[in-house]
Amino acid sequence: MKSVIKSSLSNGMTYEAYRDLMARLVETHATTGLEQTEAYKNFTKLNDRRMKRWEKTIKISDGLKKRIKAFNLDITWLVISESWCGDAAHVLPVLKHIANLNKHITYKIVLRDENPELMNAFLTHGTRSIPKVIFIDNNTNEILETYGPRPSEATTYVQRFKAKNGKLTPEFKEDLQYWYNNDKGQNVLNDVTELLCQIKSKVCL
């Protein structure tokens, strides 16, 4: 596993490089991933707009900023994503806002379909769900924590719907987008800040 992590880290893009890639894909009406479908190409275009909006509008409370800045372990977030993924479009910009507040956090992104061995090591209930965030200790390369593919409240929302209906419907997926828009990234902010505090507590024991 350490060799897979090491290889993935060396291939990882910065957030800025990922956003540049998305911009090029939008210009050429293309998408990342193995499935070059018209739907995925359109999702990439939509997600580019979503990410631009969140990059400009995410708000972080002073209390959360203080907790984020107190984290002092050198870590890397290795994030598995694809340009067509709606959940990733909402989550990744929030992670960038958090990383911008703390010099100890390095943020790298890899594409799911180009890294099957990594993805298969971090399945969610047996599925290749993204985005998936892997928290890695820079000094030991140990995996400290994982996060994703959705924030905690959205996960509960999805699980409740699946339990009742068996699978997610197009109507539900549209409702989930409304949830993200109304939440404004706050659930991700709280989830990830809490994980940072838990990691700091563990490494300080």
C-alpha positions, 0 to 999 in steps of 0.5 A, spaced: 500 500 500 505 504 501 508 504 494 501 505 491 500 511 495 507 514 494 506 513 486 499 516 487 502 522 490 508 523 485 502 523 480 498 528 484 496 534 481 495 541 485 488 544 486 490 549 481 492 544 476 486 540 476 482 547 475 486 548 469 485 541 466 477 542 467 477 549 464 481 545 458 476 540 458 470 545 458 473 548 452 474 542 448 467 539 450 471 533 454 471 530 460 476 526 465 475 518 465 474 512 461 467 514 459 467 519 454 459 520 454 455 526 452 452 526 459 459 526 463 462 532 458 456 536 460 457 534 467 464 537 467 461 543 464 456 544 470 461 542 475 466 547 472 461 553 474 459 550 481 467 550 483 468 557 480 462 559 485 464 556 491 471 558 490 468 565 491 463 564 496 465 559 501 465 563 508 469 560 514 467 562 521 472 565 526 471 559 530 473 554 525 479 558 522 482 558 529 481 550 530 484 549 523 490 554 524 491 550 530 493 544 526 500 543 526 502 536 523 505 536 516 500 532 512 497 531 505 490 530 502 490 525 497 484 526 493 481 521 488 476 525 483 473 526 476 471 532 473 464 529 472 463 528 479 457 532 482 459 531 489 467 532 488 465 539 485 461 541 491 467 538 496 473 540 493 473 547 493 471 547 500 477 543 502 482 548 498 479 553 502 481 549 509 488 548 506 489 555 504 489 556 512 494 552 514 501 551 511 501 544 514 496 541 509 498 539 502 493 538 497 493 533 491 488 530 486 488 524 482 483 521 477 480 515 479 480 511 473 487 513 472 489 510 479 485 503 479 489 500 484 489 506 489 481 507 488 480 499 489 484 500 496 479 505 498 472 503 496 466 505 500 461 499 501 464 496 495 463 501 490 468 506 487 465 512 490 468 519 489 471 524 492 475 520 497 480 524 501 486 520 504 489 523 510 497 522 509 502 523 515 508 526 511 513 524 515 511 516 515 507 516 509 502 512 514 494 513 513 491 517 518 484 518 516 479 518 510 473 522 508 468 522 503 465 521 498 460 526 501 459 530 507 456 527 513 449 530 513 448 528 505 451 521 507 445 520 512 440 523 507 442 518 501 442 512 506 435 514 508 433 514 501 436 508 499 433 504 504 426 506 503 427 506 495 433 501 493 436 506 489 438 514 487 433 517 482 434 523 478 429 527 482 433 525 488 440 527 485 437 534 483 434 534 491 441 533 493 444 538 489 439 543 492 442 540 499 449 542 497 447 549 495 443 550 501 448 548 506 454 552 502 460 548 504 458 548 512 458 541 513 464 539 509 468 545 513 465 542 520 466 534 518 474 536 516 475 540 522 473 535 526 477 530 523 483 534 523 482 535 531 481 528 532 488 526 528 492 532 532 489 528 538 491 521 536 498 524 534 499 527 541 498 521 545 
